[in-house]
Amino acid sequence: MTHLARRIGAALLLVWLVCTLTFGLLHLAPGDAALLLLPPEGDAATLARLRASLGLDAPVGVQYLRWMGSVATGDLGTSLASGRPVRTLLAEALPISIGLGVASLALTVIVGVLVGSVQARRAGAPADTAITLATTTVYAAPTFWLALAAVAAATSGVAALGLPPALRLPAFGVRDPGVLSASGATVDVLRHAILPVCVLAATGAAAVARYARAALVEASRADARRTALAKGVSAGEAWRRHVSRLAWPSIVTLVALSLPGVVGGSVFVEGVFAWPGMGKLLLTAVAQRDTPVILGATLAYATAVIAANLTADLVLPWLDPRRRA
């Protein structure tokens, strides 16, 4: 229990450090949010009144203490650009990013582990080399480039092939506003999600496949597998009972560290496909220098990342008895 309390305390301290550093960097960056909101006919007096109404005229230390006090009470402040509570903006964006992230993470893990297992079983063979080359290429490709390529393929590419409209996937938005029925709306959302989910899963699965292959190859060289084979256990049974069991803790760690992607999704993918999730919210806030929204999104991201690390640390001893000490 003491160990758990220490880990939780360290996690809270780390969240505070990340948010404090972000706050400091935002106020060191050039530019003024009030200038972006100032109407064209505004003068210096109008700018001063606007800064006072937004609380930007106070010293940085006072602004920081105000923000930390509000966060401690659960108030993340108000957006400078829209005037809406930051909590409301996050509550609207989070479900979209979580839905996109959960679907892409599930597909990432399934495809990545399967591909990595195929490679590990054929380590050193030409098929292993070809798959490694393919996964490395996909992993190295920028996410926004893959997203743009998917948009081009779903629009001009499909049209050039003359495929029927039913096979043409929508490239932008979450749903078509013209679809009114509940069943039709569900199918429409799923069709809109295919491209962004596949783009996110492609890069993630490539990374998981490489990691799973390395973990499985290392586990296949362990004494447990050789002993099982010496006892007459079949190769397939030895792989399932010993190799997979030894490799699972490493794979679970990777999956746990990928959990923040469920919240964060991808800034570029959401921007390209016009999904109003956390990524698009953060991009818009940065462009408008909307400090409360940036800090609120940073707090959500930092909490997700650190909670995922804490979860991995607490779950691993149950999966791998060698770590329980």
C-alpha positions as CSV (number, residue, x, y, z in Angstrom):
1,M,0.0,0.0,0.0
2,T,2.9,2.3,0.8
3,H,4.4,1.6,-2.6
4,L,1.1,2.4,-4.3
5,A,0.8,5.7,-2.4
6,R,4.3,6.6,-3.4
7,R,3.6,5.8,-7.1
8,I,0.4,7.9,-7.0
9,G,2.2,10.8,-5.3
10,A,5.0,10.7,-7.9
11,A,2.4,10.6,-10.7
12,L,0.6,13.7,-9.3
13,L,3.9,15.5,-8.9
14,L,4.8,14.7,-12.5
15,V,1.4,16.0,-13.8
16,W,2.0,19.2,-11.9
17,L,5.5,19.6,-13.3
18,V,4.2,19.1,-16.9
19,C,1.4,21.6,-16.5
20,T,3.7,24.2,-14.8
21,L,6.3,23.8,-17.6
22,T,3.6,24.2,-20.2
23,F,2.3,27.3,-18.5
24,G,5.7,28.9,-18.3
25,L,6.5,28.1,-22.0
26,L,3.2,29.6,-23.2
27,H,3.9,32.9,-21.4
28,L,7.4,33.0,-22.7
29,A,6.3,32.5,-26.3
30,P,5.9,35.7,-28.3
31,G,2.5,37.0,-29.1
32,D,-0.6,38.2,-27.2
33,A,-4.0,36.5,-27.2
34,A,-5.7,39.9,-26.6
35,L,-4.3,41.2,-29.9
36,L,-5.9,38.3,-31.8
37,L,-9.3,39.1,-30.2
38,L,-9.0,42.9,-30.7
39,P,-11.4,44.2,-33.3
40,P,-9.9,46.1,-36.3
41,E,-11.1,49.4,-35.0
42,G,-9.7,48.8,-31.4
43,D,-7.2,51.2,-29.9
44,A,-4.7,50.9,-27.1
45,A,-7.4,51.7,-24.5
46,T,-9.6,49.0,-25.9
47,L,-6.7,46.5,-25.8
48,A,-6.0,47.4,-22.2
49,R,-9.6,46.9,-21.2
50,L,-9.7,43.6,-23.1
51,R,-6.5,42.4,-21.3
52,A,-8.0,43.3,-18.0
53,S,-11.3,41.5,-18.7
54,L,-9.3,38.4,-19.7
55,G,-7.1,38.6,-16.6
56,L,-4.0,39.0,-18.8
57,D,-2.9,42.2,-17.2
58,A,-1.9,40.5,-13.9
59,P,1.7,39.3,-13.4
60,V,2.6,35.8,-14.6
61,G,2.9,34.5,-11.1
62,V,-0.5,35.8,-10.1
63,Q,-2.0,34.2,-13.3
64,Y,-0.3,30.9,-12.4
65,L,-1.7,30.9,-8.9
66,R,-5.2,31.7,-10.1
67,W,-5.1,28.9,-12.7
68,M,-3.7,26.3,-10.2
69,G,-6.4,27.4,-7.6
70,S,-9.1,26.9,-10.2
71,V,-7.7,23.5,-11.3
72,A,-7.7,22.4,-7.7
73,T,-11.4,23.1,-7.5
74,G,-12.1,21.4,-10.9
75,D,-12.5,24.6,-12.8
76,L,-10.3,24.7,-15.9
77,G,-11.2,28.2,-16.8
78,T,-12.9,29.8,-19.8
79,S,-11.8,29.8,-23.4
80,L,-10.4,33.2,-24.5
81,A,-11.6,32.8,-28.0
82,S,-15.1,31.4,-27.6
83,G,-16.0,32.4,-24.0
84,R,-17.1,28.8,-23.3
85,P,-15.9,26.8,-20.3
86,V,-12.9,24.7,-21.1
87,R,-14.5,21.7,-19.3
88,T,-17.4,21.9,-21.8
89,L,-15.0,22.0,-24.8
90,L,-13.1,19.0,-23.5
91,A,-16.3,17.1,-22.8
92,E,-17.4,17.6,-26.4
93,A,-14.0,16.7,-27.9
94,L,-13.1,13.7,-25.6
95,P,-15.8,11.2,-26.7
96,I,-14.9,11.7,-30.4
97,S,-11.1,11.2,-29.7
98,I,-11.8,8.3,-27.4
99,G,-14.0,6.5,-29.9
100,L,-11.4,7.0,-32.6
101,G,-8.6,6.0,-30.3
102,V,-10.2,2.9,-28.9
103,A,-11.1,1.6,-32.4
104,S,-7.6,2.3,-33.8
105,L,-5.9,0.9,-30.7
106,A,-7.9,-2.4,-30.9
107,L,-7.1,-2.7,-34.6
108,T,-3.4,-1.8,-33.9
109,V,-3.0,-4.5,-31.3
110,I,-4.7,-7.2,-33.2
111,V,-2.9,-6.6,-36.5
112,G,0.4,-5.8,-34.9
113,V,0.6,-8.9,-32.7
114,L,-0.5,-11.1,-35.5
115,V,2.0,-9.7,-37.9
116,G,4.8,-9.8,-35.3
117,S,3.9,-13.5,-34.5
118,V,4.1,-14.4,-38.2
119,Q,7.5,-12.7,-38.4
120,A,8.8,-14.3,-35.2
121,R,7.8,-17.8,-36.4
122,R,9.7,-17.2,-39.6
123,A,12.6,-15.1,-38.3
124,G,15.4,-14.8,-40.8
125,A,13.3,-16.0,-43.7
126,P,12.6,-13.9,-46.9
127,A,9.0,-13.4,-45.7
128,D,10.3,-11.9,-42.4
129,T,12.6,-9.6,-44.3
130,A,9.8,-8.4,-46.6
131,I,7.4,-7.8,-43.8
132,T,10.1,-5.9,-41.8
133,L,10.8,-3.7,-44.8
134,A,7.0,-3.0,-45.2
135,T,6.4,-2.2,-41.5
136,T,9.5,0.0,-41.3
137,T,8.3,2.0,-44.3
138,V,4.8,2.5,-42.9
139,Y,6.2,3.4,-39.5
140,A,8.6,5.9,-40.9
141,A,6.0,7.6,-43.1
142,P,4.5,10.8,-41.6
143,T,1.0,10.3,-40.3
144,F,-0.3,13.4,-42.1
145,W,1.1,12.1,-45.4
146,L,-0.7,8.8,-44.9
147,A,-3.9,10.6,-44.1
148,L,-3.6,12.8,-47.2
149,A,-2.8,9.7,-49.3
150,A,-5.9,8.0,-47.9
151,V,-8.1,11.0,-48.7
152,A,-6.7,11.1,-52.3
153,A,-7.3,7.3,-52.7
154,A,-10.9,7.6,-51.3
155,T,-11.8,10.5,-53.6
156,S,-10.0,10.9,-56.9
157,G,-8.6,7.4,-56.8
158,V,-11.9,5.7,-56.4
159,A,-13.6,7.9,-58.9
160,A,-10.9,7.1,-61.5
161,L,-11.5,3.4,-61.0
162,G,-15.2,4.0,-61.6
163,L,-16.3,2.2,-58.4
164,P,-20.0,2.5,-57.4
165,P,-20.9,5.2,-54.8
166,A,-21.5,2.6,-52.1
167,L,-17.8,1.7,-52.1
168,R,-16.6,5.4,-52.0
169,L,-15.7,6.1,-48.4
170,P,-16.3,9.7,-47.1
171,A,-13.1,11.5,-46.5
172,F,-14.1,14.3,-44.2
173,G,-16.2,14.9,-41.1
174,V,-17.8,12.6,-38.6
175,R,-21.2,12.1,-40.3
176,D,-23.4,13.3,-43.1
177,P,-26.0,15.8,-41.8
178,G,-28.5,14.6,-44.4
179,V,-28.8,11.2,-42.7
180,L,-31.6,11.4,-40.1
181,S,-32.5,7.9,-39.1
182,A,-30.8,6.3,-36.1
183,S,-29.6,3.2,-38.0
184,G,-28.5,5.2,-41.0
185,A,-26.6,7.6,-38.8
186,T,-24.8,4.8,-37.1
187,V,-23.7,3.2,-40.4
188,D,-22.8,6.7,-41.7
189,V,-20.5,7.4,-38.7
190,L,-18.8,3.9,-39.1
191,R,-18.2,4.7,-42.8
192,H,-16.7,8.1,-41.9
193,A,-14.4,6.4,-39.3
194,I,-12.9,3.8,-41.6
195,L,-10.2,6.0,-43.1
196,P,-9.0,7.8,-39.9
197,V,-9.0,4.5,-38.0
198,C,-7.1,2.7,-40.7
199,V,-4.5,5.5,-40.9
200,L,-3.9,5.5,-37.2
201,A,-3.9,1.7,-37.0
202,A,-1.4,1.4,-39.8
203,T,1.4,3.3,-38.1
204,G,0.6,1.8,-34.7
205,A,0.4,-1.8,-36.0
206,A,3.8,-1.3,-37.7
207,A,5.4,-0.3,-34.4
208,V,3.6,-3.1,-32.5
209,A,4.6,-5.7,-35.1
210,R,8.3,-4.8,-34.8
211,Y,8.1,-4.8,-31.0
212,A,6.2,-8.1,-30.8
213,R,8.6,-9.8,-33.2
214,A,11.6,-8.8,-31.1
215,A,9.9,-9.9,-27.9
216,L,8.8,-13.2,-29.3
217,V,12.2,-14.0,-30.9
218,E,13.9,-13.3,-27.6
219,A,11.4,-15.5,-25.7
220,S,11.8,-18.3,-28.3
221,R,15.5,-18.5,-27.3
222,A,14.7,-19.0,-23.6
223,D,15.5,-22.3,-21.8
224,A,11.8,-23.0,-21.2
225,R,11.1,-23.6,-24.8
226,R,14.1,-25.8,-25.3
227,T,13.2,-27.8,-22.3
228,A,9.6,-28.3,-23.5
229,L,10.8,-29.4,-26.9
230,A,13.3,-31.8,-25.2
231,K,10.4,-33.3,-23.3
232,G,8.5,-34.1,-26.5
233,V,6.1,-31.1,-26.5
234,S,5.2,-30.1,-30.0
235,A,6.6,-26.9,-31.5
236,G,3.2,-25.2,-31.7
237,E,2.4,-26.1,-28.1
238,A,5.8,-25.0,-26.8
239,W,5.2,-21.7,-28.6
240,R,1.8,-21.1,-27.1
241,R,2.6,-22.2,-23.6
242,H,6.1,-20.8,-23.1
243,V,7.1,-18.3,-25.8
244,S,3.9,-16.4,-25.8
245,R,3.7,-16.3,-22.0
246,L,7.2,-14.9,-21.7
247,A,6.6,-12.3,-24.4
248,W,3.2,-11.1,-23.1
249,P,4.5,-8.8,-20.3
250,S,6.6,-6.8,-22.8
251,I,3.7,-6.5,-25.3
252,V,1.3,-5.5,-22.5
253,T,3.7,-2.8,-21.5
254,L,3.7,-1.4,-25.0
255,V,-0.1,-1.5,-25.2
256,A,-0.3,0.3,-21.8
257,L,2.0,3.0,-23.0
258,S,-0.2,3.3,-26.1
259,L,-3.3,4.0,-24.0
260,P,-2.8,7.8,-24.1
261,G,-3.4,7.6,-27.8
262,V,-7.0,6.7,-26.9
263,V,-7.4,10.1,-25.5
264,G,-5.1,12.1,-27.7
265,G,-5.8,10.4,-30.9
266,S,-3.7,12.1,-33.6
267,V,-3.6,15.8,-34.0
268,F,-2.7,15.6,-37.7
269,V,-5.2,12.8,-38.5
270,E,-8.1,14.7,-36.8
271,G,-7.0,17.8,-38.6
272,V,-6.9,16.2,-42.1
273,F,-10.2,14.3,-41.7
274,A,-11.9,17.2,-40.0
275,W,-12.8,15.2,-36.8
276,P,-13.7,17.7,-34.0
277,G,-11.7,15.8,-31.3
278,M,-8.9,16.7,-28.9
279,G,-6.4,17.1,-31.7
280,K,-8.4,19.6,-33.7
281,L,-9.3,21.4,-30.5
282,L,-5.7,21.8,-29.6
283,L,-4.7,22.9,-33.0
284,T,-7.3,25.6,-33.0
285,A,-6.3,26.7,-29.5
286,V,-2.7,27.0,-30.5
287,A,-3.6,29.1,-33.6
288,Q,-5.7,31.4,-31.4
289,R,-3.3,31.4,-28.5
290,D,-6.1,30.3,-26.3
291,T,-4.1,29.6,-23.2
292,P,-6.8,28.1,-21.0
293,V,-7.8,25.5,-23.6
294,I,-4.1,24.6,-24.3
295,L,-3.5,24.1,-20.6
296,G,-6.7,22.1,-20.2
297,A,-5.8,19.8,-23.1
298,T,-2.2,19.5,-21.8
299,L,-3.6,18.5,-18.4
300,A,-5.8,15.8,-20.0
301,Y,-2.9,14.5,-22.1
302,A,-0.4,14.5,-19.2
303,T,-2.9,12.7,-17.0
304,A,-3.5,10.1,-19.6
305,V,0.2,9.4,-20.3
306,I,1.2,9.2,-16.6
307,A,-1.9,7.2,-15.7
308,A,-1.0,4.7,-18.4
309,N,2.6,4.4,-17.1
310,L,1.3,3.9,-13.6
311,T,-1.2,1.3,-14.8
312,A,1.6,-0.6,-16.6
313,D,3.8,-0.5,-13.5
314,L,1.0,-1.9,-11.3
315,V,-0.2,-4.6,-13.8
316,L,3.2,-6.0,-14.9
317,P,3.9,-7.8,-11.6
318,W,0.7,-9.7,-11.9
319,L,1.6,-10.8,-15.4
320,D,5.3,-11.5,-14.8
321,P,6.1,-13.0,-11.3
322,R,9.8,-12.2,-11.8
323,R,8.9,-8.5,-11.4
324,R,7.0,-8.9,-8.1
325,A,10.1,-8.4,-6.0
